[in-house]
Amino acid sequence: MIKFADEIGPLKIVHIYDPHTKLKAVLAIDNVACGPSIGGIRMAPDVTEEEAFRLARAMTFKNAAAGLAHGGGKAVIQADPKSISAKQKEKLIRSFAMAIKDLSDYIPGPDMGTDEVCMAWIKDEIDRSVGLPREIGGIPLDEIGATGIGLAAATKVACELFNIPLKGARLSIQGFGAVGKHAARFLAEEGTVLVAAADSKGTISNPEGLDIAMLIKLKDDGKSVIDFPDGEKGDADAIVKIPCDIWIPAARPDVINENNVDDLDTKLIVQGANIPITEEAEKTLYTKGIHVIPDYIANAGGVICAAVEYHEGTEKQALEIIQEKISVNTRNILERSIKDSIAPRTAADQLAKERVKQAMLYQRR
């Protein structure tokens, strides 16, 4: 028995190995009561079965909370996308696609280490993926900033409910990549000031504000935020201690944990990454009065966009639906949190579980 199994799932945990391509992967399909599972493929050298399941469960709750006709799944491939060649990456992705060909209750999408080109390779092999290039009918998630615009929507609602003025609010983003850079851009339009940004190479900060357009250009040119000429440089973990009003983690899981949670100096955390804060650390933040918008509520923009694409909607429809659904869900869980004196994560879990369990009642027993 899988140690993390419960009444919701997982439905399947599939370990994949291809001796020809050296593919090592795990697919977790958590629950399909609401419909076929949608979830990204994460490529990193240290991914595990447990991480695959935790991410899949987050997708189950994310899709249910967003009211999508999809369950949750997630795949992880053990490889370093930064050190392998493009040719080897393509071999791994195509090998993975063929391995999941008959697992039709899982629809793959992009995640950390994969992109729309990878999804095009999968579609070519098995004709089943989302997050495709525009040229073959996709809505390019990274290009339009689907997750970032959702984070901005969640932030606006939270700031309104907690009386945090957006204009002039100091913003820090840990993980200034595909998600983080768009969140910074959209929130700057609301008047926030980016005071710190970090990537895997380090942290750049300036209490007077950083030039977002210049930072984005540096990243698009393959450089790091620490190549920015005007600001104080630090290591990748330095961003945790920089004072701000809004802190957005948009990188790996568990970046905030029991060892560094007390270093955070912020009013609001909007989770751009999946499972970026450990359970115990999130409880600590709640007791300290730091508001936290859970990952699967705040960062659902990407999967909402993917679902719109899968059902042949348009880019305009996707952006409108992202803002509407995330704004409504953020307000719902925060109002429940305030009314019942429970953590936002608890309120979000209650909402998602109610929807999943109701959907499960319609299944054959």
BELZIBEL-V890944 format. One line per field, one symbol per residue. ss: DSSP state (a for helix, b for strand, c for the rest). A space follows every 10 residues. Layout:
ss=???
This chain:
ss=cccccccccc cbbbbbbbcc ccbbbbbbbb bcccccbbbb bbbbccccaa aaaaaaaaaa aaaaaccccc cbbbbbbbcc cccccaaaaa aaaaaaaaac cccccbbbbb cccccaaaaa aaaaaaccbc cccaaacccc aaaacaaaaa aaaaaaaaaa accccccccb bbbbccccca aaaaaaaacc ccbbbbbbbc cbbbbccccc caaaaaaaaa ccccaaaccc cbbbcaaaaa accccbbbbc cccccbcccc aaaccccbbb ccccccbcaa aaaaaaaccc bbbcaaaacc aaaaaaaaaa ccccaaaaaa aaaaaaaaaa aaaaaaaaaa cccaaaaaaa aaaaaaaaaa ccccc
